Amino acid sequence: MFLRGFPTLWASVTISSLGDGMRFVALPLLAAELTGDARMIALVALAGQLSSLLFALPAGAWADRLDRRRMLFWADAARTLVVGVLAAAVAAHAARIGWLVLAALLLGTGGVLYSAGWSGMVPTLVPPADRARANSRLQAGALVTDTLLGTPLGAVLFGLAAALPFAVDTLSFACAAGLVLLLQGDFRPGRAEPPGGAGPHAGAPGAAGAPAERPALRRQVAEALRWLRGRPVLFRLCLARGLTGGVSSGLIAVLVLYASRAQHLGPTGFALLVAAFAVGGLLGSVLTPRLLQHWGVRPTLTAGALGSAACALLLALAPTPAVAALAVAAYGVAEFAWYVGGLTLRQAQVPTHLLGRVTMAHQLVFDASGAVGAALAGLLAHAWGVRAPYFVGAALLLAVPLLLPAARREAQGWALAGH
């Protein structure tokens, strides 16, 4: 059973993701129009990725000391302003490549703050037994609007007028910010829950009486990292997620070359491969809550890792585009199971006043390993061909279950019943 505020949060996250999908394709297209310098075009992409590496941990700390509802509002309100200014500049033919770099950095930072806020709100709005289903719905909604709708829509609108995708992006962020304001209650960690709230707040700082003086941001981050290091299940899950994220990012980075050189597909064929991944993710949104309920977290994650390894190997050997598309779709199912399973476990095992920081520590490891994975995949494809990263990725994914502790004394660490 979802509480009254969850559909509003779902709508906000889903609409906000539409803007992310359109910007994903429109920003590099605009950069390519403004300059032929590949270094500057790459700098625009890098600026967006740097946001997570620079601000993930501070964003998690802010999510653990601020009202998360307000954090979501201001993140999307700021992105509304940034994209609105950019849309106006593009419409006036006044945009410059340096502005795109700055806009990518600011929008990426807003995205990091938004991610830090919404995942910590789920335990407040959803009872423990329904969190896997809630997380699946949130991720499925974001997947549809970001990948299946936002990306192609952004390309189509850009073809009509370069400013159009940024104008629609502005509206999407404004709507998402407005929806967040409709949520009722105080979403600060350790404070009173919203009416009918289900999140566990006991034991959080400031739960009774006036809140204690806030420690320095750096000390808050260090506190969360020490806490995470002392929980073997969550710590090793973080490492395992880094490995799966590095492999996934690497395989995605060379997918366009794989599509053209290994499967002899054009741009439309490549787009269909990307769509196959999204379709697999939607199937994963249906299957994952059931797998978590019947199998538990560790078996689900183990099956996801082994399934991803099998899919990577199938891609490396795929004789036809149809087989490749099937492998990509199945990979989407496994990747979705990994993300939702890990997120639901964190929401059950991490105290609410640490949830933002621990979540963003996982995100930082994922993003950093993703950057390394993309670079290594490019080197492998250059040296040994476009199928090589898929062979190596399959081998690495086979090692993931070894990182997941299975000792009986760690059984409680895999429970989804709360902390």
Secondary structure as UniProt FT lines:
FT   TURN            4..5
FT   HELIX           6..34
FT   HELIX           38..63
FT   TURN            64..65
FT   HELIX           68..91
FT   TURN            92..93
FT   HELIX           97..125
FT   HELIX           128..130
FT   HELIX           131..143
FT   HELIX           144..150
FT   HELIX           151..160
FT   TURN            162..163
FT   HELIX           164..181
FT   TURN            189..190
FT   TURN            195..196
FT   TURN            202..203
FT   TURN            205..206
FT   HELIX           217..229
FT   HELIX           232..253
FT   HELIX           255..257
FT   HELIX           258..262
FT   HELIX           267..295
FT   HELIX           297..317
FT   HELIX           321..349
FT   TURN            352..354
FT   HELIX           355..384
FT   TURN            386..387
FT   HELIX           388..398
FT   HELIX           400..403
FT   HELIX           408..414
//
